[in-house]
Amino acid sequence: MGRIMAIDYGKKRTGIAVTDPMQIIASGLCTVETKTLGDWLKDYLSKESVETIVVGEPKQMDYTDSELGGVITAFAKALHLQYPSIKVERVDERFTSKMAFQTMIDSGLNKKQRRNKALVDEIAATIILQSYMDRKF
């Protein structure tokens, strides 16, 4: 059984979260610069067994694509073409950044720590992954 990976794709940074090999626990892994994401994925996927990649699907409140919708759809299609043995799924990611910020507050992080956008992206990816797991299982 391979891991499940979630990607919170952004213009500058991309948050990454993964499950354990038994697909029980979702954990934030890291945040990478979006411009280096392809190389990072190639390296990670050469070392770890991943059976599914979940890509956040940004939607507006009226379910239309957000500003990055087309870019992220193209990214998801490219992932599927480059890694055909890995299933690529999409999950609605509305409110994940707000939920991530609230998680930081609830965790007791101070204002300076909450300004860490990379941490927000990593937590958002974890929320996307947990949402997928809740739906799947």
Secondary structure as GFF3:
##gff-version 3
##sequence-region A 1 137
A	DSSP	beta_strand	3	8	.	.	.	ID=ss1
A	DSSP	beta_strand	13	19	.	.	.	ID=ss2
A	DSSP	beta_strand	26	33	.	.	.	ID=ss3
A	DSSP	three_ten_helix	34	36	.	.	.	ID=ss4
A	DSSP	alpha_helix	37	47	.	.	.	ID=ss5
A	DSSP	beta_strand	50	57	.	.	.	ID=ss6
A	DSSP	alpha_helix	69	82	.	.	.	ID=ss7
A	DSSP	beta_strand	87	92	.	.	.	ID=ss8
A	DSSP	alpha_helix	96	106	.	.	.	ID=ss9
A	DSSP	alpha_helix	111	114	.	.	.	ID=ss10
A	DSSP	alpha_helix	117	136	.	.	.	ID=ss11
###
